[in-house]
């Protein structure tokens, strides 16, 4: 009824397998819906996917340095199952130079070149613009995951308030998000729920950042899944039925191949996501940081939804001690980014 090639960029899971002639055949679920048995040879076995390059700012005051697991898209074992990539290995941004980091798990291995740029004054400027008055961050209403596959009955709504708590803005999209792209149970790595933190639209491409649950996005080093919808290929009201059997198999299959889901990658708070025709950019920062940390920017390729490049950067007023930690930014094109810089090191929202 379908080839696995059509599901290459979907979210595939399995809970059981059968042996036939010494080979394993797994019963797979694609975006939360049962699809049938496939040979384990279909999966990427003993593979590791890494970013192409990492470029770090020379920031002697960065208290956390670069976490090497941020450069991992995924690692699989000999059967094609995902491997937990949590690690505490870090690279300091204090010493300029070129480093080669080797990653290895079983037969899977790979290397990433990490460069710490030489200019210790990069990003240090004297701010001469007059400070504007700050307001209260906008609150947000998101459609909650309800623990079932029932279709959403309302579109996604965002609500903004002023510093007094009065509603000042309301945006209701035409986005009827699926409740889940996965089985309802499972780990954070394997569960793609409809807890959307950020979204962006470029032409007919819409990108969302999805977390296992709301609190996960407020954790340091938060990971999640990024979902890319080709809006002109999937009717807006059909999205809510993706995990269910309301859609016949052929129609469901045609829609699923137009929805791409990333591996379980570093996303940070997940709200600063922007895109261009080829790439998605994510400012993978932590919204509760009070430290003098560098900002981390990821470049994700729309073709395969994997991180291709990582940069860190620092912006300081007058001297490095006056660090500015971005939480929101907008990528104008593949060479230009605008960011909102707070007056002080960011306090929790």
C-alpha positions in Angstrom: 0.0 0.0 0.0 3.0 2.3 0.5 6.8 2.3 0.4 8.8 3.3 3.5 10.4 6.0 1.3 7.2 8.0 1.6 7.6 8.1 5.4 11.3 9.0 5.4 10.7 12.4 7.1 7.7 11.3 9.2 7.8 10.2 12.8 8.2 6.4 13.0 7.8 4.3 16.1 7.5 0.6 17.0 6.5 -1.4 20.1 6.9 -5.0 18.8 8.5 -7.2 16.2 8.4 -10.7 14.7 11.3 -12.9 13.7 11.2 -14.5 10.2 14.3 -16.2 8.8 16.5 -14.6 11.5 15.3 -11.2 10.5 13.3 -8.8 12.6 10.2 -7.2 11.2 8.8 -4.4 13.2 5.2 -3.2 13.3 5.6 0.5 12.8 3.4 3.5 13.6 3.8 6.5 11.4 2.8 9.9 12.9 0.8 7.9 15.5 -1.1 5.6 13.1 -0.4 1.9 12.6 1.1 1.3 9.1 2.2 -2.3 9.0 5.3 -4.5 9.3 8.7 -3.5 7.8 12.1 -5.1 7.9 14.6 -3.6 10.3 16.9 -3.2 7.3 14.6 -0.3 6.4 15.9 1.7 9.4 19.1 3.7 9.7 21.0 1.1 11.8 24.2 2.0 13.7 24.2 5.5 12.3 25.0 8.9 13.8 24.0 12.2 12.2 26.0 15.2 13.1 26.1 18.9 12.2 28.5 20.0 9.5 30.3 22.7 11.5 30.2 24.5 14.8 31.5 28.1 15.1 31.9 29.5 18.6 32.4 33.1 19.7 35.5 33.9 21.7 33.8 34.6 25.0 36.0 34.3 28.1 33.1 35.0 30.4 30.7 32.3 29.1 30.1 30.2 32.2 28.6 27.2 30.5 30.7 26.7 27.3 29.4 24.6 24.3 27.6 21.3 25.0 28.9 18.8 22.4 25.7 16.9 22.3 24.0 19.9 20.7 25.8 18.8 17.5 24.0 15.5 17.4 20.8 15.1 15.3 20.4 11.4 16.2 22.2 8.2 17.1 20.8 4.7 16.4 21.8 1.2 17.6 22.2 -1.9 15.5 18.4 -2.3 15.2 17.7 1.3 14.3 16.4 2.4 17.7 17.3 5.9 18.9 20.0 6.2 21.6 19.8 8.7 24.5 22.4 11.3 23.7 22.6 13.1 27.1 26.2 14.0 28.0 28.1 16.6 30.0 31.0 17.1 27.6 31.6 20.7 26.9 34.0 22.9 24.9 35.3 26.1 26.4 34.9 29.3 24.3 37.9 30.9 26.0 40.7 29.5 23.8 40.7 30.3 20.1 41.5 27.4 17.7 40.2 24.5 15.7 39.1 21.4 17.5 37.9 18.0 16.1 35.3 16.2 18.3 34.8 12.5 17.8 31.5 10.9 18.5 31.2 7.1 18.8 28.5 4.6 19.8 29.0 1.0 18.9 29.7 0.9 15.2 28.4 4.4 14.7 31.0 7.2 14.6 31.5 10.6 13.3 33.5 13.8 13.7 32.6 17.5 13.9 35.0 20.4 13.4 34.5 23.0 16.1 36.1 26.5 15.7 36.5 29.0 18.4 36.9 32.4 16.6 39.9 34.5 17.4 38.5 38.0 17.9 38.0 38.5 21.7 36.3 41.8 21.0 33.7 40.4 18.6 30.2 41.7 19.5 31.4 44.4 21.9 29.8 47.8 21.0 29.0 51.0 22.7 25.2 51.4 22.7 24.1 55.0 22.0 20.4 54.4 21.4 17.9 55.7 23.9 16.3 52.9 25.9 12.6 52.3 25.3 10.0 51.5 28.0 9.5 47.8 28.6 6.2 46.2 29.0 4.9 42.9 30.3 5.6 39.9 28.2 2.5 38.6 26.3 0.8 35.6 27.8 0.0 32.7 25.6 -2.9 30.3 25.3 -2.1 27.1 23.6 -4.3 24.2 22.8 -3.7 21.5 25.4 -2.9 17.9 24.7 -5.9 15.9 26.0 -4.5 12.4 26.1 -6.5 11.1 23.2 -6.7 11.3 19.4 -9.9 13.3 19.2 -9.7 16.1 16.6 -9.1 19.7 17.8 -12.3 21.7 17.6 -10.8 25.2 17.6 -7.9 26.9 15.9 -4.7 28.0 17.6 -5.1 31.3 19.6 -2.4 33.6 21.1 -3.3 36.4 23.6 -1.2 39.4 24.5 -1.5 41.6 27.6 -0.1 44.9 28.8 1.8 45.4 32.0 -1.5 45.7 33.9 -2.7 42.4 32.7 -5.3 43.9 30.3 -5.7 42.0 27.0 -4.3 44.2 24.2 -3.9 41.8 21.3 -5.4 38.5 20.1 -4.3 36.4 17.2 -6.4 33.4 16.1 -4.7 31.4 13.3 -6.2 29.0 10.9 -4.0 26.3 12.3 -5.8 23.2 13.7 -3.0 21.3 15.2 -2.9 17.5 15.5 -3.1 16.3 19.1 -0.1 14.1 18.5 2.2 12.8 15.8 3.1 9.8 17.9 1.7 7.1 20.2 0.2 8.5 23.3 2.7 6.9 25.5 6.5 6.9 25.3 9.6 8.9 26.3 10.2 12.6 25.6 12.4 11.5 22.6 9.7 9.4 21.0 6.5 11.4 21.8 5.7 14.3 19.5 2.8 16.0 21.2 1.0 19.2 20.2 2.6 21.4 22.8 3.7 24.2 20.4 6.0 26.9 21.7 6.7 28.8 18.5 5.7 28.9 14.9 6.7 30.7 11.7 5.4 30.9 8.2 7.4 31.4 5.0 5.3 31.3 1.9 3.4 28.0 2.1 5.8 26.5 4.7 4.8 26.6 8.3 7.2 25.5 11.1 6.3 24.7 14.7 8.5 23.7 17.7 6.8 20.9 19.6 7.7 19.7 23.1 6.7 16.7 25.2 5.0 19.1 27.6 5.0 22.8 28.4 7.5 22.6 31.3 10.2 20.9 29.2 10.6 24.0 27.1 11.7 26.0 30.2 14.5 23.6 31.1 18.1 24.3 30.3 19.2 22.5 27.1 15.6 21.6 26.2 15.1 19.3 23.2 12.0 18.7 21.1 10.8 18.1 17.6 10.4 20.6 14.8 7.5 20.1 12.4 7.3 21.5 8.9 3.9 21.7 7.2 3.5 22.3 3.5 0.2 24.3 3.8 -0.7 24.2 0.2 -0.6 20.4 0.2 -2.6 19.7 3.4 -6.0 21.3 3.9 -6.1 23.3 7.1 -9.0 21.3 8.6 -7.4 18.0 7.7 -4.5 18.6 10.0 -6.6 17.8 13.1 -7.4 14.3 11.7 -3.8 13.3 11.0 -3.4 10.8 13.9 -6.9 9.3 13.5 -8.4 6.8 11.1 -11.0 9.4 10.1 -9.0 9.8 7.0 -8.7 6.8 4.7 -5.2 5.4 4.3 -4.5 6.8 0.9 -5.5 10.3 1.8 -3.7 10.1 5.2 -0.5 8.9 3.4 -0.6 11.8 0.9 -0.9 14.3 3.8 1.8 12.7 6.0 4.4 12.8 3.2 3.8 16.6 3.1 4.6 17.0 6.8 8.2 16.7 7.9 9.3 16.0 11.5 12.8 16.6 12.8 14.7 14.2 15.1 14.8 15.0 18.8 17.1 18.1 18.6 18.2 21.0 20.8 15.5 23.7 20.6 16.0 25.8 23.8 12.8 27.7 24.8 11.5 27.1 21.2 9.8 30.4 20.7 12.4 32.1 18.5 12.0 30.1 15.3 12.2 31.8 11.8 12.7 30.5 8.3 13.8 31.3 4.8 13.3 29.4 1.5 15.9 26.7 2.4 16.6 26.8 6.1 14.9 27.1 9.5 16.7 29.1 12.2 16.3 28.5 15.9 17.7 30.7 18.7 18.1 27.8 21.1 18.4 29.8 24.3 17.2 29.2 27.8 14.5 31.6 29.0 15.5 31.4 32.7 19.2 32.1 32.4 20.7 34.8 34.6 24.3 34.0 33.6 26.8 35.6 31.2 26.2 33.1 28.5 26.7 33.2 24.7 23.7 32.9 22.4 23.3 29.8 20.3 21.8 29.8 16.8 20.9 26.6 14.9 20.5 26.3 11.1 18.1 23.4 10.2 17.8 22.3 6.6 14.2 22.0 5.4 15.1 19.1 3.1 15.8 16.6 5.9 14.9 18.6 9.1 18.4 18.1 10.6 20.7 20.7 12.1 23.4 21.6 9.6 25.3 24.4 11.4 25.6 25.9 14.8 26.9 29.4 15.8 27.3 31.0 19.1 27.6 34.8 19.4 27.9 37.4 22.1 26.7 41.0 22.2 28.0 43.3 24.9 27.6 47.0 25.7 31.1 48.6 26.2 32.7 45.6 27.7 32.2 41.9 27.9 30.8 42.1 31.5 27.8 43.9 30.1 26.5 40.9 28.3 23.2 40.7 26.5 21.4 37.4 26.3 18.8 37.2 23.5 15.5 35.4 23.9 13.8 36.6 20.8 15.1 37.1 17.3 14.0 37.3 13.7 16.0 36.0 10.7 15.5 38.3 7.8 17.5 36.2 5.3 20.3 33.7 5.4 22.8 36.4 6.4 20.8 38.8 8.5 19.2 38.5 12.0 17.5 41.1 14.2 17.3 40.5 17.9 15.6 42.1 20.9 18.2 42.9 23.5 17.2 43.4 27.2 18.9 46.1 29.2 20.2 43.7 31.8 21.2 40.0 31.8 17.8 38.3 31.2 15.8 37.3 34.3 13.1 34.6 34.1 9.9 35.4 32.3 
